Amino acid sequence: MVSVRLSRRELLLGSAALPLLSAERTPPRPNVLLILMDGVGAHMLGCYGNREIKTPNIDVLCRSGARFARAFVASPVAGPSRATLLSGRSPRQLGIAGDGPIALGNQVLLSDALGASGYECGYCGEWEPGDSSEHGIKFWEKSPEAGAVSGKALEFLDSRKPGEPFFLTASYQLPATVAQKYTDAYKGVSFDSIGWEPAASNATASQAVLKDMVGSIRAAAASVTALDDEVQRLIKKLDQRGLRDDTLIVFTGTCGSMLGRHGLWGDGRASAPPNMFEEVVHVPLIWQWGRRVPPESVRPELVRSFDVFPTLAELCGAAPLAAGLPGRSYLRAVLNEAFPKKHPWAGVAFGQFGTVRMIRDRTYKLVVREGGPNELYDVVHDAGEKVNQYAGAQFMNVRDGLSQALDGWSKQF
């Protein structure tokens, strides 16, 4: 039986943002620090079960807030995914076709919405090339280099005054080179628990990377640990400035990296044709805000990157959102409150990259491509996505139900 037990109307209209919480129940507006990391999937962090990559600072952040166990991006590639998160719109709505140009100039972004409601906005890090629009942002650093991102972000935080809300985005890429201490931390580590495999026949990475998977993983692990220290620099500055209790920290990834799983290396473009494996679409998502977000909590809701926009907009008191956004606020989940019985959370994720489309609920994932091959996985009993059930007669109803839901969503968003 199909696990998507939602009517067509619920799938297409049920994602609309709920009305703002009542004034009595809405907590005071926090400062917001949004930390984005390209190429960092959930499977790469200690707080999501990784036993070999060291991420102590992110792990501490996780323990002091809420970890969403099922957070998914709308694209397996960083640029389109970041654009979706910041705009609340799907890749198709943004006119993004695969690796094509990303133009956000005419879009309303989070910084536009929060800036209009009184937030001072800063952006440090990776930004889409060719887009010079300000989007309500008065403080910029467009270098993707980690030191430059953190340096400018610290400068922004040093200029903040209590009682003047701010929205700061720090967007990082995995650095190509790191200090020797990070490389030394992984000498002799075999990464037996990563689950890497010999190079796949459809792998697109360079032969040098594919022939030395363990060496490549060591370098990637060192980069992740280096970025983990950058997170600590930002948090330490919040503490020094006395801003920590009044600042909501949202940490997430724009996409993940395969790290040799399925014999692939990189993001969704690691294979030909592109893939939607869990490693690239399942990302970490942590919300931390003093005592207002319950510490050491794990949220079971399946949430999507385009839900971040309406969630932050609701919490920060932004003006009502424009019609046509595919996401819905999950602020109730962040604050450990129940969703209305008449409007329960509908946990279905959707993704797209070029002509590759994905739908995933809590039990199954369907991936369809123009001209194939198509895939269907039972992600509960086959978490590694090893057995493609697309042609299985016993999964016909599941496949058809998910296909119909995906087609309906794609037509609207």
Sequence and secondary structure as in RCSB ss.txt:
>XXXX:A:sequence
MVSVRLSRRELLLGSAALPLLSAERTPPRPNVLLILMDGVGAHMLGCYGNREIKTPNIDVLCRSGARFARAFVAS
PVAGPSRATLLSGRSPRQLGIAGDGPIALGNQVLLSDALGASGYECGYCGEWEPGDSSEHGIKFWEKSPEAGAVS
GKALEFLDSRKPGEPFFLTASYQLPATVAQKYTDAYKGVSFDSIGWEPAASNATASQAVLKDMVGSIRAAAASVT
ALDDEVQRLIKKLDQRGLRDDTLIVFTGTCGSMLGRHGLWGDGRASAPPNMFEEVVHVPLIWQWGRRVPPESVRP
ELVRSFDVFPTLAELCGAAPLAAGLPGRSYLRAVLNEAFPKKHPWAGVAFGQFGTVRMIRDRTYKLVVREGGPNE
LYDVVHDAGEKVNQYAGAQFMNVRDGLSQALDGWSKQF
>XXXX:A:secstr
  S    HHHHHHTTS      TTTS    EEEEEEETT  GGGSGGGT SSS  HHHHHHHHTSEEEEEEE S 
SSHHHHHHHHHH   TTTTT  TTS    TTS  HHHHHHHTT EEEEEE   TT    TTEEEEE    HHHHH
HHHHHHHHT  TTS EEEEEEE   SS  HHHHHTTTT   TTS   S  TTB S HHHHHTHHHHHHHHHHHHH
HHHHHHHHHHHHHHHTT GGGEEEEEEES    TTGGG  SSGGGBSS    HHHHB  EEEE TTTS TTEEEE
EEEEGGGHHHHHHHHTT     TT      HHHHTT    TTS     EEEEETTEEEEE SSEEEEEETT   E
EEETTT TT  S  TT GGGHHHHHHHHHHHHHHHHH 
